[in-house]
Every structure is written in structure tokens, then in C-alpha cells.
Amino acid sequence: MSQPPPPPPPSQPPGGASPDEPEGTPSLSKEAPAQSGSDQKGPGGPEQAPGGPEQPAAGQQPAGQQPPPAPPQQPGGFGAPPQPPGGGYGYPQQPPGGYGYPQQPGGFGAPPPGAGYGAPQQPPQAGYGYSQQPGQPPYGPGMYPTAPPGGYGPGGPGSPGGGGANGKVIAIVAAAVAAVVVIATVGFFLVNDDSTTQSKKNRGPTSENGGEKPGNTTGEELFKIKSPKINDDRAVITPGAWATDDVFAKTTVNGVVGMDAESGEKAWELALDGEVCAASKHVTDSGRTAVIFRENESYRSDCSKAAVFDVDSGKKVWEKPLPGTGLATSSGVSLTISQNTVAAQWIGGSVAYKVSDGKQLWHSKEDGSCQDEGFAGGKELMAVVKCGSYSDPTLKVQKVEPRTGKSKWEFDVPDGVERVRIISTDPVVLAVSAGTSTTTDVMTVGEDEKLKAKISLGDRKYDPGCSIEVESCATAVADKKYVYMPTGTHEGQTSSTNELFAFDFESGKPKWKSDAGEQRTIIPVRLLDGKVIAYKKPTYSGSGGQVVALDPDGGGKQEIYLENPGTSSRQENNFASLSMREPPLYQNGRLFLHHTLLSRNSSRSYAEYLGIGFGPQ
């Protein structure tokens, strides 16, 4: 990609609620990647032949810690939020302002003054983005973390984003060193033979008329997957979990395991040469997904191999070495799937293959002016691209033609934004970090490549659950009418609770909220048949978790789809209360929870089990 034009003068509108009529963001001029025969360059740079230059090693992912029981929050600790007319608890104020309005003190993305709604509690209970003390995992609206201030990403709070490989590597290494000390390798372990606690043979149909709502909403535990034994003192990351109508598959150490969702028995095991470094969140219509893994069992080895496998059968479809990954590690590699294309990104380049046969479609390399920050998949393939210098970077978001790597749509991210994550590719919804490394706002973008609305998250009042990767927002979903996000936890009448809000896609204004109820928190999981499927974690008093369907046109009215048994609530809480990198999965009337961080103590503590499944009796 050619050097972009000089960035426009800084525009620093105030943070706060979304504007009623935000100004459109001007589009950058687009230059299609050059083609040579069947090879094209990707969105981030010129064509690179396989076997390109090696990149510096990045740091390791943070270690997982054993969590203490969540302390009760004290009344009033969150602060009493403003009560606008017709709003009520949790509704944001909508003062004039937004992109293009006169600057207010603090500039774009500056934290609101004072404590207010979402401020830390006494005793302190960390939420998304708070720095953690040893042994304390982050907690959010139930379970998922965002990057702590200064903990991840280029430059830390208030610093410019990284404009090249060296800057990104330095930032990642600094974050990883602060979080975990890696001292040893790990051997080859797959799930133990006693991975299931019960067998559910001859189970009847799980849904009515082939739909996803169970005919019986009374749930039971289907299986538990025993965590593999870890023999050293480092954290092992197991990213990736997938569900089809018949199988739940979960990465483990140096492999993947598949569980028969109906019988509760182990269906297959797929051995890989090393640990899984990254995994696509998507499964194709034909039941295939993709992983990137290390070239051998040493944790020091490169994340240099990609494979596509069938989730139902566990059969590997193809395996390929990634071109020019050099010293890529799990902190600097990602991949996704869109249509029949699997796209991988690492610090220094990106590549795409056909899901069906592994044919390379395009390959790009950093050219000194622009680089791919990562991809998001699903209906559309999208890329976050950073251009310019380290001290003065510009960001843009592109829709990419999956077969060629050419940009076909481009949104110029406003000045002052340091990081972009993609919540949805259709419609386009972005989570951005402005003036800090934590997520400050959610943006909706139209097909005309212009900004529609900005939703200010306040002091973690609303939380899309984003981590450092481009496709990492675990607790936000969107359709063409609404963006759905939970609030942070706060003190209810008798215990901690939260709500799920629907924000208008066009204006960014809240339209309705749905309460989790006392002793519960709620997060959106997916969209299904025009409804929002959400998960409500177990209560402290021993009631199991719930899967509920929210009616967007009915003001978020809830309907129970699955009620998990109280006899499994302790184990379920171990999953629901921990910081996870990925959300729960709901497929064919069944709910699946899983861990992604393991350690030496996992097998005898909160992560005794790697995954758990629930379904109707």
C-alpha cells in the first residue's frame, strides 16, 4: 500500500454520550493492492514471497491466576448515576457533543471527572482494565477482561500507538514480562481418558422443530473435560472453542479434543506439533475452523504452522507453514475466517488461504508505511491497518475482498484513537481506545464509510469485554438496529448485579435495558432468529446459570431457554466468575463454557475442568 496522505489536523471532540447528528468521517483515498498473476498483496503492504525476513520475538501471554471469591460490593460504591427523565438506573446522559463539537477539557476519550458510576469499589474489586494484584484475575460483567491500563499495547496510556514491528514488539514484551515469567517447557498432554463425568446415550431431540430453543428448558450437565496436567510454573494458553449441532471442540495442550454433545462422550482427539497460539472464532457452514500452532512442543518455538480441521470429525483438512513468520509468538499472531478464506496476521505480515484446500490466496508484508494490525471475520473480512510513523500513526478499517486481499471499503478512524477492535463486521461496529489503552467508546459505521454514532463507555459503565486482539470483544453483539452491551457490575438491592443495554445503531442512544436479577450478571452471547441469546451466571446461593432469549422489539423481555442445575453451580461458577478470553457458546439448545488459561495449580483449583456442557434433560 502506498504511503498515505498527511493526516488531517487533530480533531479532539469531547468524550461523553453519542451525538444526535455526528459528523461523517472523511474517507481516505484507496489504492488497490497490486496483482501479479494469481498472487496479490494484502491490505497492509506489498507482496511478499514465502520465507520472508524473520521478526523479533514477542512476549508471552499473561499468566492466569487462581481467583479469590468475589468480595461483596459496598452500597454506593459505584456512585449514584444521573437519572434522566424516562431513563432510570444505568441510562447514560446525552449532553450535546461528539465528533466535530468544540473541545472540552480532557479531549477525546478522556476519563470523566470524579468517581461516578463505574468507579472502583471498596473493598476493591477489579473490573475490566484494572491492574491486577498477584492471584487476582480481572472481573467484569460476569467474566471477561479487557487490557489493563498500561498493561497491553503500544505505548501504554496516553502514548502513541506503535507504528512498526519494533514498537509493537517492545510493547507486547513489556506487558508480558510484567505479567508472567516463563521458565520451562511443557510436555505433550491431551485430555485425560476420564474427561467426562457422565454419558448421555440415547438422548432425544434437543430442540423443537429443528430450532434452537430446547423443547425442555430444564437443564442438566452433559459432560466436563478434565484439565490436562501442567508440570512447570508457567501459564499455558489454550485459545479456541467451537460448537456445531453435534460436537463441542476445545483446544488443550498441543491439540484439540472433541466431545459428542448428545452422548457426553469424547468423540475424537487431534494431536498438533505444539501449543495452539491462535484460533479462529468462526466455523464455516461445512463445519471447518482453523488454528495456528507452534512448530514443536517447546514453548520457545515459533507459532509458524496453520491448520484447518473438521469440527465434527476431528480430521485435519490441511496444514501449512506460515510464510515469513520468523519469531512470531502467541502475543503477536491472530487469525479469522470469512466465507472460504482463512486470514492470518502476525507482527510483520499476513497471509490468506482457501479453507477448502489450503491454496494461498495472498500474502502481504510490512512495507514501512502501513501494516495490518489484525483481522475480523464472519460475513465480511475486515482489517485494521496502521499507517505512518511511530510518533504520528493513523488508523483505518477496511473491508477486504477475501479472495484477493484488496480493500473494497475503508473507514478513516478519527484522530486521537490509539487502538481499534472490531465487534461486528456486518454491520460495522468498532470498539476504540482514545487517550488510553482501555476501551473508551463504541462506534457504529455506515455502508457509506462514515461514522454514524459514538457510544461513550464512561468509567467502565458499559463493557464490550475487549482484550488486545482486533477480534476480541467478548461481551458485545450487534444487528442492524441495535448494539447490545452489558453494564459493569454494581450493587443491587441485596447483591451485585448488572443490566444488558440495547443502543440504537443510528444514534447511539439507549433504547432499553434488561436486568440480570439479584445475584446474577448477564452478557450477550449471540443473535439467533431475531433474538439476543444471553447468559446469566449462577447465583451465590446455588442456583444454576441460565440461557435467556431477549426480544429486541419487546423492550428486552426475557424468555428462559435453558436453566442449568444447581448441583453443578459450583463448577459452573468456576467458569462464569473467571476472566476468560472467549465468551460462552450456545448451539442447538446447548451451552458450553471453557477456560483458556491453565497453570500447574489448575487441575486442583478453579480450572480443574477445561470445559463443561449443559443441555436440556
N, C-alpha and C positions, 0 to 999 in steps of 0.2 A: 504494500500500500504506500502511495506517495506521501511525502511529508505534508501534514495538514496545514491549512492556513493558520496565521497567528490567531490565538484565542481572542475573543472579544473582551472588552473591558469588564472587570469583575462586576457581577451583579449580586448583591447580598441583601435579598429581601428578608424580612423578619421570620423567625420561626413562629409556630402557632398553628391555629386551625386552618384548614384549607380555604382558599379564596372562593368566592362565589363565581367569579369570572376570571380565572387565571389567564395570564398572557401566554400565547403559544411560544414554544421554544423554537428558535430558528434551526433549520436543518443544515447540516454540513453538506457540501457538495460531495458526491460519491464517485469514486473511481473504481471500476470493476477490476478484480484481480486478473492478471494476465493469464492466458492459456497457452499451453504448448502440447499439442496432441491431446492425449486424454488426461494429462496432469494439469491441475490448476493449483494456484496458491490459495491459502485460506484467508480468512478475513483479517488476520493480524500481520501479515507480512508476505514477502516474496517466496517463490517456490524454493524448496529445499530438498535436495536428494537425500534418500535414506542414508543414515550413518553420518549425520551432521556432527558439528562440534559438541563436545561434552559440556555440560553446565555444572556450575558449582553445586555442591551438596547442600540441600536444605536441611533444617532441623526436623526432629521427630515431633509427632503429635503429643499433646499434653497427656499426662498420665491420668487415669481415673482413680478416684479415691473412694474409700468407704464413707458413706454419708451418715451423719448422726440423725436421730429423729428430728423432724422439723419442729422448732420451738414455736409455741403459740405466739401469735402477734398480739400486741397490746392495743386495746381500743384507742383509736385516734391517731395511731402511729402513721397511718397513711395520709392523714390530713383530710379534712372535710372538703370535698371537691365543690366547685361552684354549682349552683342549682339554677340553670337557665329555665325560663318558662317553658313548660311542656317537656322538659328533658328528664330530670331525675338523676339518680345516682349513676355515675360513670359517664354521663354525657359531657363532651368537651364544649368549651366556649367557642364561639365563632366570631371573633373580632375581625374587623377589616384588616386586610393584609395578605401577603402572599408574594408570589413572584411578580416583580415589577413595581411593587409598592415601595414607598420611601423606607429606607433602612431604619430599623430600631436598634437600640443598644444591644450589642452582642452579636449582631449579624445573623446570617443564615445558619440555622441549626444550633444556635447557642442554647445551652440549657436554660430552662425557665428559672427566674429568680425565686428564692425561697424553697422551702421543703415541698409543700403541696402534695397533691395526690401522687403516689408512687415513690415517695421518699423512703429511705431505708427504715426498717422497724427497730424498735427496742424491746427485747434483745435483738441484735442484728440478725436478719435472715436474708441471705443474699438472693437477689433476683438476677435476671438476665443482665449480663455485662458487669456485674460486680466482681472485683478481685476476690479470689477465694483464699481462705486460710488452709493450711495443710489438713487433709482429711475431711474437707467440706466441699462437696460438689455444689455447683450452682443450681438454684431452683428458679423456676419461672411459673407461668400459669399452669402448673402441673408438673413440668418435667424437662423442658428443653432449654439449652443455653444459647446465649449469643457471646460474641467475643468480648472479653473484659477490656475496659479502657486501658490502652497501652499494652495489652497482652498479646494482641494479634495485629498483623497488617503493617503496611508501610508507615514508618514514622511515629506511630502512636498518636495519642490525642493531640490535635492541633498542628500536626506536622504534615507536610505534603506527602502525597502518595508516592510509591516507588515508580520510577519511570523506566527502569531497566531491570535486567536479571539480577545484577548485584544488589540493588536496593531491595528487591523482593526477598532475596536470599537472606540478607542481613536481618531484615525484619522478622522473617519466619524463624531463623535460628535464635534470635534474641528471645522470641516468645517461647520457643520450645525449651531452651535452656532454663528459663525461669520456671517452667512447669514440671519438667521431668529430667532425671539423669538416667541415661541409658548405659547399662553396664555389662550386659551379657546377651548372648543369643538365646534363641528358643528352638526347641526341637520340633518335630512333626507330631502334632496331635490333631485328631479328628474327634468328633463326638463319641463319647463312650457308648458301649452297647446298651447300657441302661438309660438311654436318653429319653425314654417315655415312661410315664408313671402309670398309664393305663392304656388299654386297647379298646377301641370303639368299633368293633366289627359289626357289619350288617346295619349300619346306621341308615336311617331313612332319609328322604329328601330334606334338605336344609332350608328350602325356600318355597314360597307359593308361586305357582305358575311360572317357574323359571326365574322369578325376580330375586332381588337381593334381600328383601325383608323376610326373616325367618317365619315359618308358619307358627312356631312356638318361640316366644321371646324369653322363656325361662332357660338360662344358660347353664352349661357345665364345662369343666375343664376338659380339654381334649388331649393335651399332652404337655409335657415340659421337656426341654432339651437341656441336658446336663452340661454345664460349662466344662471345657477342657482344662486339664491341669497345667498351670504355668509354673515353670521350675526356676525362674530367675526373678529379679526385683524390678523389672521394667514393666511398663504398660504395653499391652498388645491390643491393637485396634482391629476390630472385625466389622468394617463398614459393609452394609448391604443386607437387605432382606426383601423378599418378593413373595407375592401370593397370586396363585391362579385359583380357578374354581376347585381344583383338586389337590394342590400341593402348596405348602409353605416352605420356602427355602431360606436358609440363613448362612452367612459366612461364619466360619470358625477359623481356627489357626491352620493356615496352609491348606485351606479347602472350603468346600461348601457342603452342607447337608440338606437333604430334602425330606420333609415329613408329609405323610399321607394325611390330608386334612380330615378325611372321613373316618379312617380306622384309628388314627392317632399313632400309627407305627412309622418307623423310619422307612422311607421309600428308596433312598439312594444316598451315596456319598460320592463327591467329586474331589479328587486329590489335585492340588496345584503344586507347582515347584516351590512356592514361597508364600509369604503372607499377602493377603489382599490389601492393596494400597488405596484403591478407589473402586466404587461400584456405581453403575447407573441406577437411578431410582425407577426407571421405566421398564416395562415388559411389553414387547411387541404383541400384535394381535395373534401371531403364531406361537406365543409363549416363550420368546427368547429374551435374554438380557446379557449384560456384559460386565466384565471386571478387568482391572489392571492389577497385576501382582508382581512380587519380587522374583528375580531370576533364580534364586535358590533360597535355602532355609535360613540363611544369615540375615538378621535384621539390617545389617550394613549393606546388603546387596541392593542394586538398582531396582526401581519399580519400572521395569523395561519390557514387560510382556502383557499382552492383551488377549482376552479370550471371550468368545460368545458361547453360551450354553443354553440348552433347553430346560426350562424350569420344571416342566412336568416329568421329564425322563432323567434329568441329570447328565445327559450326554453332551459332551463338548462338540460344538459345531465347527469351530476353528480356533486356532491360536496363532498369534503373530508377534514378532519382536517390534517394539515401537521404534521408529527411526529417530536417531539423534537425541534420545532422552538423556544420555550421559549419566550424570549422578542424580537423576530425579528420585525424590523420596516421597513418602506419603503426604508430606506437608505441602508439596508443590505440584500435585498431579490430580486431575479430575477427568470424568468422562460422563457422557449422557447419550441418550438415544432419541432420535426423531425420525419417524417414518422408517425407512430401511437403511438408516445411516447411524453408525456409532462414531461419535466425535470425542477425541481425547485431547487434553491440554496439559502441558507441563511448563515449567519455567524455561523458556527458550524456544517453544514451538507448539504445534498442534498438528493433528492428523485425523483423517476420517476414512472409514472403511464401510463397505456394504455389510449389513448384518447377515444377509443370507449366505454369502460365500467368502467374506474377508477380503474382497478386492479393494485395494487402496484407491480412494476417490480423489483426495487432495491432501497436500502437506504444506504447511507454512512454517516459517522461521522468523524470529525477531529480526527486523531489519534496521534497528537503531532508532526508528521513528515511531513505530506502532507495535503493539504486542497484544495477543489475546490474553485476557485475564481469566477466562473460563467460559463454559457453555452451559446453556439450559435447554432441555429437550421437551418432549411431548408432541403436541400437534405441530408446533413450529420449532425450528432450530435457531437459537439466539446466542449471540456472543457479546460479552462486554470487552471492549477494546480500549486500551490506554495508549495515547499518543503524546508526543512532546518530551520535554526534558524531565528529569527527576524533580527539579525545583518548581517546574511550571507545567504539570501534566494536564491533559484534557481527557475526558471520558466520553465515550459514545456507546450506544447499544444498537446492535444490528440484528436484523432478521437475515439469516443466511440460507441460501439455496443448498439443501443438504447434499445434492449430488455433485456440486461444483465448488462449493465454498465461497461463492460470490455473494456479496451483500445486495439484498433486494429492498431493504428498508432500513432507515437509520434515524436514531433519536440522539440529538446533541444534549448531553447531560448538563444542567446548569452549573455555572462556576461555584466553587466552594464545596462541592461534593467530593469526598475522598474515596468512597467505595460504593459499588453498586451490586446488589444481589437481585436476582430475578425470581419473583414469586410466581408469576404466570406468564406463559408465552402467548396465550390466546384466551382472553385479551391480555394486553401487555400491562403488567403491574410490577413495579420495581420497589425495592427497599433500599434506601440510601443512607449513607453516613455523611453528615455535613458538620465540619468543625470538630469532629471526634471520630474514633474508630468504631463506636457503637451505632446501632441503627437509630436514626433520628426522625425519619419521615418515610411515608409510603406514597409513591406517585402512580397515577394512572395515566396512560398514554394512548392516544387515539391512532386509528389507522392512517391519519394524515401526518403522523410523525410529530405531533405537537402534544405538549403537556395538557392534560385535562384537569387534574386536581392533585392537591398535595394534602395528605393526612398527617398532621403532626402527632408524633407518638408521646410527646411530653416527656416527663421524667419517668420513662418506662411505664406509663399509664396503660398503653396498649403495646402488645408484644407479638410481632410476627415470628419470633423464635429463630432468628437468623444467626448463623455462625460465620466463618470466614470465607467459605466457598461461594461461588456465584449462585449455585443451585442448592442452597442450604436452609431456606426458610421453612421451618418445620411446622409452624402453627398459624399459617395463613393460607387461604384459598380464595379464588375469585371466579366470578362468572361475568357476563356482560352487563349485569345490573348492579352487583354489589361486590365489595371486598369484605371478607369475613376474617376478623381477628379477635383474640381474647384480650381481656384486660389482665394486668398483673394481679396477683393475689392481694387481698385486702381483708380487713376484719369485717365479718358479717355480724349477725345478731349474737351468735354463740360461738363462732369459729371462723377460720379463714375460708374465703370463697372467692369467686370471680364471675365474670359475665362474658358472653360472646356477643360482639357487636357486628352489625351489618352497616357498612359505609357505602353511600351512593357512588357508583363508578364515575358519574359525570361531574358531581360537585364535591365529593369527598365528605359530605355531611353524614352524620349518623342517622340511620333510619329506624332501627330497632335494636333491642338487646334481648338476650335470652339468658336467664340466670342459671348458674350451676346448682344452686341449692346449698344449704348448710353442710359443712364438712366436705364439700366437693369442689373441684375445679374442672373447667370444661375447655376443650380445644377442638377446633375443626380438624377433620381427618381427610375428607374428600367430598366431591359433589357426586350425586347419584340420582338419576331420574328426577332432576329438578329440585332436589332437596339437599341440604347440607348434613352430611353424616358427621357427628361429633362424638367424642369420647369424654366421659365423666369418670374421674378416678374414684377409687373406693373411699369409703368414709373411714374416719378414725375408729368408729365404733364397731366396725367389722362387716359392713355391707359391701358387697362386691361392686365393681365398676359397672358402668352402663354404656351402651351404644344407643344414641338417640338420633332421630331424624328431625331437622328443623325445617319448617316450611317458610321459605323466604317471602311468599306472598301472604302469609298468615301472621306476620309480625314475629317470626321465630318460634312459633308454637312447637313444643317438643312432643315427639311420639317415640316411645321406647321400642327399639329394635332388638335389643339383647340385654339381659340383666344377669351379670356374672354371679356365681355362687359365693356366699360369704365364707365358705370353707376354704376358698383359695385367696381370700382377700389379703392375707399377709404376703404371699408370694407376689400377688398382683401389685400390691403397694410397693414392693421392692423394684418393680419395673416402672410403675407410674410415678414414683417420687424421685427417681434418679434423673440426673441430666443425661439425655440421650442425644445422639446426633441425628436420629431419624424418627419420624412420627410412627404411631401405630398404623397397622394395615387392617383394612376391613374389606373382605372379599367373599362373595357368595354366602352372606349371612354369618360369617365367622370373623372374630377379632384376633389379631396376633400382635404381641408385644415382644420386644427384644432388646438386648444390650449390645453396645458397640465397643465398650472398653473393658478389658479384663486385666487382672493382675494376679500375683501369687496368692492373695487372700480371697480372690473371687469365689473359688469353689467352696469356701466355708463361710461366706458372708452374704452381702446383699446380692451379689452376682453369682449365686450358687447355680442358677439356671441361665442359659444363654437366650432362651426363648420360651414363650408359653402361648398356647392357643385356647380359645374359648369358642363354643358354638352352642346351638340350641340342643336341648335334650331330645 
